[in-house]
Amino acid sequence: MFDVIIIGSGPAGLTAALYASRAELKTLILAGPTPGGQLMITSDVENYPGFPDGIMGPDLMDKMMKQSVRFGAELKPESVVSVNFVTRPFTVKTEKAEYQTKSVIIASGADAQWLGLPSEQRLRGRGVSACATCDGFFFKGKEVVVIGGGDSAMEEATFLTKFATKVTIVHRRDEFRASKIMLTRAQNNPKINFLMNTVVTEILGQDKVSGVNIKDVQSGEEREFPTDGVFLAIGHKPNTEIYKGQLEVDEVGYIKVNGNTLTSVEGVFTSGDVNDHRYRQAVTAAGMGCMAAMDAEKWLAEKSL
């Protein structure tokens, strides 16, 4: 029996574990098969406070993991397959075991979205990727396409210019969601080109990517655009499938909160990208992890649990 089980091991989950364990709550982190969250596939993190020279994403998460278990939190690299928030104590089941807990903090994050093309899945790992940091090295001296219009697309494109000779950002609208600083950085990079009001309708190639079919959304004109790689940066989907039917979520799937971190079920709290569709930053996720742990601690005390 745990006082709190934390589902997820990104900045939100690990910060929650730090605060919960320091409050002497018996804490279990169910971290998933690759602990650390999305920052494990991020290179330079320049906007996390306390690191004036920046820090590599995996290094930051390694420090957070060590700090989170310093005060007694237990971390298991297991994935949650089901939960029971109907009966108390709550039950959280992984592929390896079943755990009971008085409270839960959900910090399961969000995953990259895909276009939904059969060719996209067939060519994943063969020129199609959602992680420039992971796969950019394989495109040295080649040309690539980045699909998206937000900060992630600008960051991916800028990073890819370290390897690729040409990066083309394909965006379906005529204006960007990206912040001014990220957009300006991409626009000032001589290796980056832009295709506006354009969508990718097919990814071409048999054993590897050879190009994409693109469509002008205004004229309807389609043409083939040669490229060696396709990187997706079109947003994220919250990892909330296993909670649907037990917790209230919005139309996109983000967990709804009553107040700061409390979900629709008393004793179940949430933090990070799984309920944050606006900021999606490591520092805001960490802040919400702190809030969730403090809210859980207060709730347990009020209920004399």
N, C-alpha and C positions, 0 to 999 in steps of 0.2 A: 504493500500500500504506500503510495507516494502522496505527498501534500500537493505537488504540482507536477504535471507532465507537460513538457514543452515539445511541440511538434515542429521541427525545423531547426536549422543550425546556421542561418545567415546572421547578419548583424542584429536583427530583431530577436531571434531565438537565443543567441548567445548572450546578449545583454540582459535579456529576461532571466536567463539562468544565473548570471552573475549576481543580479539583485536578489533573486529568490534564495539562492544558496547562502548569501551573506546574511539574509534574514533568518537563517537557520531553518528553512523549509526543506524537507526531504524532496530533492529535485531530480528528475530524470529528463535528459534531452534525447529525443528520438531523432537522430541527425540525418537519416537517409544514408544511402550507400556511399555518397561522396559528401562528407561534412564540409560546410563552409558556404553553401549557397552560391549565388551567381557571381560573387566576387572571386570565386576560385577560377573563373575563366576571364578575369579582367586583368589587364596588364598594369599600367600606371594609374594609381589612385591619387589624384592631386588635390581633391577637395574634402578630404576627411581631416577634421581638426587634429592638431598634435603632430603632424608630419609635414614640416615646412618644405622638405625636399621631395615630398611624395613617397609612396610606398607601393610595392607590388600587391595586387589583390590577394593572392595566396598567402603572402607574408602577413598581411593585416589579419586575415582570418585565422591563421595559425596562432597569432598572439591572442586573439579573442578567445579561441578555444582553450588555450592554456589558462587564461585568466578565468574563464567561466567554470572550470573544474577545480580551480585552486581552493575554493571554499566548500568543496564537497559535492558538487553536482556530478551526477553520473551521466556519461555520454555513451550511447550505443548507436553504431552505424546501421540502424534498421529502418525500413520504410513502413509507414502506417498503411494498413490495407482496409481497416474499418474502425469505426468508433461507435460507442453507445452512450449518448448524452440523455437518454430517456430515463434510465434508472440510476440511482446513486448507491455506492460510489460509481463514477464513470469508468467505462472500460475502453481501453485503447489496445487494438490488436495489430501486431506486425506480422511479417511473414515468418517470424521465428518464435514469437511468444505473445502472451496476453498480460496486460498490466492494468491495475486498478489505481485510481487516483481520486482525490477529493476535488481537485480543480485542474483545468487544462488551459494552457496558453497556446493558441494556434499561430504559428509563424512559418507556415509552409510555403510562402512566397508565390512567385508567378513564373511561368515558362514562356519562352519565345513562341510567337505565333508564326504559322506557315501559310502559304498561299492556298494550299489544298489541291495542288496539281499532282496527278499520279507521277508525272515525270520528276517532280521535285523530290518525292520520297524515293523513287528509284535511283536518283543520282545523288542522294545524300552521302557525303563522304567521298564522292567522285566529282567534286566541283561545286556542290551545293552545301552551304553551311549557314549556321546562325551564330557563328562565333569567330570573328576575325582574329582574336587573340590566339585561339586554338589552331586555326588553319591558315592564317595569313602567310606563314613561312613557305607553304607549298606553292605559292603563286609568285615566286621571284621571277621577275622579267616577263610577267604575263599581264593580261588585261582582265579586269573583273567588273562586275556590276553589283551595286548595293541598292536594295529596294527599301524605300522608306523616306520619311521626311522629318523625323524628330531628332532629338539629341543623339540617340543611339545610332541612327544612320550616319550622322555627321562624324561621330566618334569612330565608328567602324571604318568609314571611308578614309578618314585622316590616318588612322592606324595602318590601313592597307597600303597607303602610298610609300610606306617603308620598304615594301617588297614589289608591288605591282608597278608597271610602267604607266598604266592608265586606269583610273577608277571612274566609273560613270554612275552617278546617283539617279535612279529612276523613281520619280514621284508622281502620284496620280493627280495631284492638285497643282494650282499655279502659285501657291504660297506654302511656306514651311511652318511646322509646329516648333521647330528647333529654336533654342535660345539664340539670341543675337551673337553672343561670343562664339558659340559652336558653329553657327552658320557662317559667320565671317571667316573663321579659321579655315573652313572647307572651301569657301569661295576664293580665298586668297592662295589656295594651294594649286600650283600650275598643273598638277597631275590629275585634278578632279574636274570632271565635266558633269553637266546636269541635263537630264531629259525630263521636262515638266509636262504635266497633263498626259502622262504616259503610264500604261500598265503592262506588266508582263503576263502574257496569256499562255505561254508554253516555254518549257526549258528543253533545249535541243541537245542531242547527243546520245550515243549508245552506251559505251563504257565510261565516258567522261563528258563533261559539259563542253559543247562546241559553240553554243550561242543561245539566244532567247528570241522568241517572237514577241514583239512589242506592238501595242496598239495606242494610237492617238485617241484620247477619249473625246476630243472635240470633233475631229473629222471622221473618226472611225477607221482611218487608214492603218493597215497592219504591214509590218515588214520584219525581216530577219535582222537581228543585231548580233554580230559575232562577239563572243567573249569566252574566256577560259574558266570563269568562276562566277557564281551567284551567291551573294550574301544577303540573308533576310534580316531586316531590322524594322519590322512593321508592328511592333507592340508585343504585349505579353498577355497571357491568360492566367488568371489566378488559380492556384492549385486547391480547388474547393470541392471537387467531385464527391469525395467521400463524406462531406458534411451536408450535402444537399438533402433536404427532407428532414434534417434535424436542426439546422441553423438557417436563419433568414439571410438570403444573399440577394444582391441586386440583379438587374437584367443581364449584366455581363458576367456575373459570378463572384464579384467581390463580396466579402462578408460585411453585412450591415452591423453597425455598432449602436448601442444605446448609451450615449454619453461618450466617454473617451475610448475605452477598450472593451467594455462589456458587450457580449453578443446577445442574441435573443434568448439564450439559455443561461440562467443564473449559475455562476461558477465557471463558465467558459469565456475566456478572454482572447483577444486577438491583437496582432501587431505586425507591422511591416507591409510588404507588397501584397499580401493576401487580402488586405482591406484598404490599401492606399492606392487609389488609381490616379492621384494627382502628382505627388512629389516623387515617389519611387527612388529615393536616394538612400545610400547606406547610413548617412547620419540621421535622417528622419526615422529610418527603420530602427536604428539603435535607440533613439529617443522613445519610440513607441514600445520597444521591448522593456525599457525601464518602467514606463507607465503601466504596462500590463502586469509586470511583476509586483509593483506597488499596489495596484488595484486588487490583484489576487491575494496578496498578503493581508490587506485590510479586510477583504471579504471573508477570508478564512478566520480571522480574529473575531469579526462580528458574529459569525456563525458558531464560534467556539469549536472550530474544527482543527 
